[in-house]
Structures are given as structure tokens and as C-alpha cells.
């Protein structure tokens, strides 16, 4: 089965996200995050304030998930990210995501 992990040995990942309607809004929020001294704290604050996902109440925390549990574009971005960083805006059918990768188990 072809999925977002493209057949690699990825087992699971832990991430948070901010979901917004437009790429422009996502880019603006990302700029605030990357220019902050405490980027993760800023990410969580922005998630509570701007994200349209129910995870906003938890600072965007999605917990741990495995292959096939997230939209393909989201999973592809996770595979390419470094732990402890925020993604560029990622488009899925739900909108535009900014993703913070907490951990990944290969």
C-alpha cells in the first residue's frame, strides 16, 4: 500500500500543528514563530489563538500517530522535517498546516 511514508521504516511521530484557511495566514504565523526566542512556546500560543482544529485547546498537540493516520501531505512533510522545527505551510484538503515535529521513531 502506498501511503504518506512512501514505504520507509517510519513507525510513528509526535507533532503539533496549526490549521488555518490560507497560505498567507500560515506564512505570517510561521514568521512570528521563527523570529521568537522561544519558538515552541510561540507555536503553542499561536495555535491556541489561530488554529481552527480542536487541537488548538492543547496548543496544537496531536499526540503520537502512525502511518496512515494523517493526510498524505501532512505525513510527507513529517518525513522530511527535522525534530524540533516548524514546517513551511503544508496544504491538505483541510487547509494549511504549520507542523512542529516533537519526535519521530524510525
N, C-alpha and C positions, 0 to 999 in steps of 0.2 A: 504494500500500500504506500503510495506517495503522500507524504504529509509535509508539514512545515519544517520538520527537522531534516528532510531530504535523506533519510536513511542512515544518518550518522548514529553514534552511540549515545546521544543525549538521553539521559534518564529523566531529569526534572530540572526545574528552575524556580527561583523565588523572585518575584518582582512586584513593583508598584507601578501604577500608571495614572495619567491624567487624560481624560477623554473630553475633547471639545469638538465643535462643529466645523471649524475651518483651519486650514494650514497656517494662515496668517496669525490667528489667535495662538495656535500651538507654538509657532516660532517666537512670538513675543514672550510667551510664558517661559520658553526654553532660555531665551536671552537673560531673563531675570534670574533663572536658576544658575546658569553657568557663571554669572557675574557675582553671585553671592559668596560670602566667606564660608558659610555652612550650607553647602549645596543640597544635601539630603533634607535638612530642616526646611529650607526654602521650597524644595519639591513638595514636601508634605503640606506645607502651608498653602501653596498654590493649588494642590489637589483639593483640599478642603474648600477653597474659595471658588474654583473654576470648573472642576470636573463634573460632568453630567452623569457619571457612573455612580451607583450606590456605594462603591468602594471609597468614594470621596470622604465619607464619615471616618474612615480609617486612614486618612492621609494617602489614599490611593492604593493601599496594601491589598494585593491579590492573593497573598499566601503562596504556597507551593503548588505547582501544576506540572503535568507531564505532557508528552506528545499528544496532539490531537485535541487538547482541551481549550486552546485559544485559536482565534482566527489565524489563518495561514500567514498573512503579512506580519502579524504580531510575533508569531513563532520564528519566522525567518529573521526578524530584527533581533530577537533574543539570542539566536545562534551566533550572530555577528558581533554582539556587544561585548565590551569588557565589563567585568564585575565592578560595581561602584560608580557607574557612569549613567548619564541620561542620554537617551537616543535623540536623533533628529525626529521630526514629526513622521509618524508611520500611519499610512492610510489603510483603513479596513472598511468594511460595509457599515460599521458603527460610527465612523467619524475619524478624527485624527488623534492619535495617541502619542504621548510622551511617556517613555518607559524608563524606569530606574531598575537596573538589574542588581539584586541583592546577592544572589548566588546561583550557581549552575552546577549540576552534577553530570559529568560525562560518563 
